[in-house]
C-alpha cells in the first residue's frame, strides 16, 4: 500500500566518510550502545577504514565523496538505494559529510529512520548535510549545542569524555604530526613544525595529501599505528580535525592544534577555527590562533599535561 512504512531488520547502517567523521561515528555508535553485530558500515575504501573494519563482512565500500562534491554524492544515490533495499536497515546513523547524503536520500525513499548527529565543528547551526537531513521524514536530529530550535535536540559531544591534568614541565623528546585526510594541502603546518623543532627532535609524520618539494614527509599511517605513535610521543601536533584531535586525547596527549585557514586554501570553510576556539575554551587543546605561529611555548604546555578519561 502506498505510504506504508516497510518492515526492517535489526541492522544499523552507519554512513560515513573517512578521517574524522569515521572516528567520530565510531564514538557515537559506542555511546549509543549499538552492538557490533548490528552495525553495517558504508564507507569509502581507505587505509583507515580497511584497518578499522578488518575482520568484519558487515561493510560496503562506496566511491569517495569529497566536501562540497554534489555531483559525487548524486552518482552514489542509485547504489545507495539498491543497498538499502537489500539490507533493509532499521536505522541510518551518520555524523554528516557529503558521503552520507546518498544514504539519507535512500533512507527517505525506503521509509527508514534516520539519526543524524551534527559534528561539534558546527557551533551555530547545521552543516549543508545537516540541513538536508532536517528536511527528511523520520529523522532524529542531534546537535552538539543547545538552542538550535526546531527539531534539533542537544546531544553531549564525545569530547566531554576527557579531562586534562596539569603536570610538571617535561622535555620535548619526540613529536607526532597528524594532518588528517583532507584533500586540501597544509604545507604551512609542515614549515612551522620544522622551523620550531629543527633537526634535533625525531618526528613521526602523517601529512596526508600535503606535498612538500624536495623533502616529502610520510603521508599516511594506519589508525592503530598513529594512535600508538601518539601514546609514545612527548607532544602531538594536529590540524583542527575532529578525528586527529580525538585520537590524541584517547592516547593521553593534550594536542597542539593548528587549525586550517580557508583563506589560505587549507580548507573549504572556517569550521576548524570555530571548533578549535570552543575546545580551547574547554581546555582540551593547546590552540595556535590564526594570529600566532607555532612556537616552543605551545609545545611546552602540551608536554607538561596529560589527558585522562572523565
Residue pairs with C-beta under 8 A, 6 or more apart in sequence:
4 111
5 111
5 138
6 88
6 110
6 111
7 88
8 88
8 89
8 90
8 112
9 87
9 88
9 89
9 90
10 38
10 90
11 38
11 39
11 40
11 58
11 87
11 88
11 89
11 90
12 29
12 34
12 38
12 39
12 40
12 89
12 90
12 91
12 92
12 93
13 40
13 42
13 84
13 87
13 89
13 91
13 92
13 93
13 103
13 107
13 112
14 25
14 29
14 39
14 40
14 41
14 42
14 92
14 93
14 94
15 42
15 43
15 92
15 93
15 94
15 99
15 100
15 103
15 104
16 22
16 25
16 41
16 42
16 43
16 94
16 95
16 97
16 99
16 100
17 43
17 44
17 64
17 65
17 97
17 98
17 99
17 100
18 43
18 44
18 46
18 48
18 49
18 64
18 181
19 48
19 180
19 181
19 182
19 241
19 243
20 119
20 180
20 181
20 241
20 242
20 243
20 244
20 246
21 95
21 96
21 97
21 99
21 119
21 242
21 243
22 43
22 48
22 49
22 52
22 243
23 223
23 242
23 243
23 246
23 247
24 95
24 117
24 119
24 158
24 242
24 243
24 246
25 93
25 94
25 95
25 117
26 52
27 158
27 246
28 93
28 95
28 117
28 158
29 39
29 93
31 158
32 93
32 115
34 93
36 56
37 58
39 58
40 58
40 59
40 60
40 87
40 89
41 49
41 53
41 56
41 58
41 59
41 60
42 59
42 60
42 62
42 80
42 83
42 103
43 49
43 53
43 59
43 60
43 61
43 62
43 99
44 61
44 62
44 63
44 64
44 65
44 99
45 61
45 64
46 64
46 181
47 220
47 222
47 223
48 181
48 222
48 223
49 59
49 61
51 222
51 223
51 224
52 223
53 59
60 83
62 76
62 79
62 80
62 99
62 102
63 72
63 75
63 76
64 72
64 99
65 72
65 73
65 76
65 97
65 98
65 99
65 101
65 102
66 72
66 98
66 183
67 97
67 98
67 183
67 268
68 98
68 128
68 268
69 98
70 98
72 98
73 98
73 99
73 101
73 102
74 102
76 102
77 102
77 105
77 106
79 102
80 102
80 103
80 105
80 106
81 105
81 106
81 109
81 110
83 106
84 103
84 106
84 107
84 109
84 110
84 112
85 110
88 110
88 112
89 107
89 112
90 112
90 113
91 112
91 113
91 114
91 115
92 103
92 104
92 106
92 107
92 112
92 113
92 114
92 115
93 114
93 115
93 117
94 100
94 103
94 104
94 114
94 115
94 116
94 117
94 129
94 133
95 117
95 118
95 119
96 116
96 117
96 118
96 119
96 127
96 129
96 130
96 133
97 129
98 128
98 129
100 129
101 129
101 132
104 114
104 116
104 129
104 132
104 133
104 136
105 136
106 112
107 113
107 114
107 136
107 138
108 114
108 136
108 137
108 138
111 138
112 138
113 138
113 139
113 140
114 133
114 136
114 138
114 139
114 140
115 139
115 140
115 142
116 129
116 130
116 133
116 134
116 139
116 140
116 141
116 142
117 142
117 155
118 126
118 127
118 130
118 141
118 142
118 143
118 144
118 152
119 127
119 144
119 242
119 271
119 275
120 144
120 157
120 158
120 159
120 242
120 275
120 278
120 279
121 242
121 271
121 272
121 274
121 275
122 130
122 144
122 271
123 144
123 145
123 274
123 275
123 278
124 145
124 274
125 148
126 133
126 134
126 141
126 143
126 148
126 152
127 271
130 141
133 139
133 141
134 141
134 150
134 151
134 152
139 151
140 151
140 153
141 150
141 151
141 152
141 153
142 152
142 153
142 154
142 155
143 152
143 153
143 154
143 155
144 154
144 155
144 157
145 154
146 154
158 246
159 245
159 246
159 249
159 279
159 282
159 284
160 310
161 309
161 310
162 249
162 284
162 307
162 308
162 309
162 310
163 307
163 308
163 309
163 310
164 254
164 283
164 284
164 305
164 306
164 307
165 305
165 306
165 307
165 308
166 304
166 305
167 304
167 305
167 306
168 304
169 300
169 303
169 304
170 234
170 303
170 304
171 234
171 303
172 197
172 201
172 234
172 235
172 296
172 299
172 300
172 303
173 201
173 202
173 234
174 201
174 202
174 203
174 204
174 232
174 233
174 234
174 235
175 193
175 197
175 201
175 202
175 203
175 204
175 233
175 234
175 235
175 236
175 237
175 299
176 203
176 204
176 206
176 226
176 229
176 230
176 233
176 235
176 236
176 237
177 189
177 190
177 193
177 203
177 204
177 205
177 206
177 207
177 217
177 236
177 237
177 238
178 206
178 221
178 226
178 230
178 236
178 237
178 238
178 239
178 244
178 247
178 248
179 186
179 189
179 190
179 206
179 207
179 208
179 210
179 238
179 239
179 244
180 208
180 238
180 239
180 241
180 243
180 244
181 208
181 209
181 243
182 208
182 209
182 239
182 241
182 260
182 267
183 209
184 209
184 260
184 265
184 266
184 267
184 268
185 209
185 210
185 211
185 265
185 266
186 207
186 208
186 210
186 239
186 260
186 266
187 210
187 211
187 212
188 258
188 264
188 266
189 210
189 237
189 239
189 258
189 294
190 207
190 210
190 212
190 217
192 258
192 293
192 294
193 203
193 237
193 294
195 294
196 294
196 295
196 296
196 299
197 203
203 217
204 218
204 221
204 229
204 233
205 217
205 218
206 218
206 219
206 220
206 221
206 226
207 217
207 218
207 219
208 219
208 220
209 219
210 219
221 229
223 247
226 247
227 247
227 250
227 251
230 236
230 247
230 248
230 251
230 253
231 251
231 252
231 253
233 253
234 303
235 253
235 256
235 299
235 302
235 303
236 248
236 251
236 253
236 255
236 256
236 302
237 255
237 256
237 257
237 258
237 294
237 299
238 244
238 245
238 248
238 255
238 256
238 257
238 258
239 257
239 258
239 259
239 260
239 272
240 257
240 258
240 259
240 260
240 272
240 273
240 275
240 276
241 272
242 275
244 255
245 255
245 257
245 279
245 284
245 285
248 254
248 255
248 307
249 255
249 284
249 307
251 307
252 306
252 307
252 308
253 302
253 306
253 307
254 284
254 285
254 286
254 301
254 302
254 305
254 306
254 307
255 285
255 286
255 302
256 285
256 286
256 288
256 294
256 298
256 299
256 301
256 302
257 276
257 279
257 280
257 285
257 286
257 287
257 288
258 288
258 294
259 272
259 273
259 275
259 276
259 287
259 288
259 290
260 266
260 267
260 272
261 267
261 270
261 273
261 290
262 268
262 269
262 270
273 290
276 285
276 287
277 287
279 285
279 287
280 286
280 287
284 307
286 298
286 301
286 302
288 294
288 298
